Amino acid sequence: MKQYICAKLAICALVVLSVSSAFAFQQPFSADSSTTSANGKIHMTGKIYVAMPKMRVDTNSAGTPTGHAAGPFGGNVIMIIDATAKMSYMLMPQQHMYMEFHADQNKALSPNMPKFQDMISGEPCAGRAGMTCKKIGTETVNGRSCEKWEMTDKNSKTTTMWLDQKLHFPIKTVTAEGMTSEYTNVKEGNQDASLFQVPAGYHKMDRGNMSRPPR
């Protein structure tokens, strides 16, 4: 189960990569999402809802690695991120259960997860020690005018990011490992506050028992 959680948090890390820029615009939106690995073994689809400082990422179980189940509990997974509270919540709708993680716990489960406190700056590399950014130019991606950036870490691994010029949000990201995350069907506008709350009737799951399926 922990490996499954780490995989989901890693996908979520792609979503919030350079989301620091999002605080500069306060423009809520929703979009369809797609994340694919270079070898094609992972292809996850879903939705993203953004109303900073909160985000929600819905992913489909169909995107789990080839030959692996969606996890011991099966079904789709929803991640809700509250940057102000430095908390994230993993919801399992089919089981009406959820787990919560403090920012420090997220870091332990997924070391590459950006720090929540870094999400309040307006620069793509702000708060990331050893990371340098270079603006390449402008391109149109999925119908959106974007700034193209290259972000290089201290190990010389480069992530390419296309930052929406209006939303100040990464419409497309390609990591050094070849993981591609992008957003289509962008719809600007206010998002329902209930999207970013744990629904009534959900039971909190004890992380100490996460290796055991519910009875």
N, C-alpha and C positions, 0 to 999 in steps of 0.2 A: 504493500500500500504506500509506503514512504516513497518508493521509486516512482509510483504513479503520481503522487502529489508533487514531487520534484519536477516531473515532466510537465505538469500543468503550470507550475510556477515559472518554469523556464519559458514556456510559450507566453505566459503573461509578461515576463521580462521583456520579450520582444515588443509587446504592445506598448509598454511604458518606456521603451528606449527613447531617450531624448524628449520625453513628454514634459520635461522641464519647460520647454517652449510653450506648452499649452496654457500655462498660467498667464501668459502675456496677452491672451486674447479674450478670454471669457465668452467664447462663442460655442454654445453647446451644439452637439450634432450626434447623429447615429450613422452607421455604415455597415455593410456586409464585410466580413473579414475572411481571409484565407492565409494559411500558413503551410508552407511546403518545404520539406527537406531536400537537399541536393540529390540524394539517392532515391527520392520518391517514396520512401517507406513511410513517411509521415505526411499526411495531407489533411489538415484540419480546417473546417469551415465554421462560420458562426456569425455573430453580430457583436458590434461594439457600441456602447452608449457613453457619451462623454458630457459631463456637466461639472467642470472642475470646481472644487477639488475632488470630485468623485468620478469614478469610471466603473463600467461594468463590461465584462467580456464573457459572452456565451460561446461555448465550444461544443461541437458535436462529437459523440463517441465514435463515429465512423472514422475519425481522424487518428485513431490510435495506431501505433506502429504495427506493421504487417506481422501477423502471427501472434499478436498479443491481444488479450481481452481489454475491455475498456477500464478494467480495474475490478476488484473484488465486489464492488457494489453495482457495477455496470451503469449504463445510461449516460446522459449528457452532464456537463459540469458548467457551473456559473462562477466566475470570480468577480467579487465586488471589492473595489479599492477605495479607501478613504484616506487621502494623502494628509489631510489636516490631523486626523486622529492617529495616523501612522498605523492603520489596521487594514487587514484584508480578510475576506470571508470566502470560503469555498462552499458553494451550495450544491447539493445532490438532489435535484428535483424529484426523481423517481422514488427516492427513499424519504423525502421530506426531512433531510438531515443537513447539518452544516458544521464546518470547522472554522475557527477563527485563529488568525496569526498576527502577532505584533510584528512590526517592521524587523526587529532583531531576529525573530524566529524565521521570517521569510529569508533573511540573509543566510541563516544556518542551513536551511533546506536547499536554497539555490544561491550559491555564492556570487553568481553573475547578475543577480537581481539588483537593479539600481536602488540606491538609498532613497527613501521617501523624502528626506529633507532636501535632496537635490532637485526635487520636482518643482521648486518654487523660483528657480532662476530662469532667465530668458535666453541662455546660451546653450547650444547642443552639448558642449563638453564641460559645462560648469559643474563643479563638485566631483569630477571624476579624475582622480590623481593619475598622472601619466598619460592622459588622453589628450590628443591634439585634433583640431578640426580644420578642414580646408574646404572652402566653398568652391565648387567646380563650375557652376553656372546655373541656368534655369532650364527646366524641361516640363513638358505637359505629361502627366501620368494619370491615367484613368479619368481623363477629362478635367484634371485639376492643374493649375499652374503651380509649379513647385521649384524650390531651391534645391539643388543637388549638393550634398555634403559628403565628404569622406572623413570618417572618424577613425583614427589610428591609436591603438593602445600601446602600452610600454613594451609589449612583446611583438610589436610591428604587425599586429593583426588589424586589418581594416574592415570596417563596416560602412556600407554605402547607404545613405538615407536621402529620401526625397521629401522635403519639408513643405507642406502646403502653405503657400504664401498668404492665404486668407485665414486659415484655421490655425496656422503655426503648429501643425501636428504632422507627424510622419505618415504620409500616405503609403509609402513603400519603404521597406528596409531589407537589405541583404547583408547577412553577417559574413564574417570571414570563413565560417564553416559551411556557408552555402544555404543557410535557412532564410527563406524569403517570406516576409509578412507584408500583405498589402490590403488596401481598403477600397471598395467600390460602392456605387449607389449611395454616395454621401448625401445625407439630408440634414440641412442646417435647421436649427430650431430648438426650443425648450424641450427638455426631457422630463417625463413624469418622475417625481421624487420617489415614488414607490419602487422604481427600478433599482434603486441603490440601498434598499433595506432588506433585511432578512424577513421573508414572509411569515406571517402568523401561522402557527401550527408546526413550524420546523423545530426539530430537536437538536440541541447542541451535542456534537459527538466528542467524546473524550479522546484526545490525541494519543493518550497512553494505551488505548484499546483499538487504535486504528488498523491493526493487523487482523482484527477479528470482525467478520461480517455481522450485521445486525441480526437479532433473532426474530 
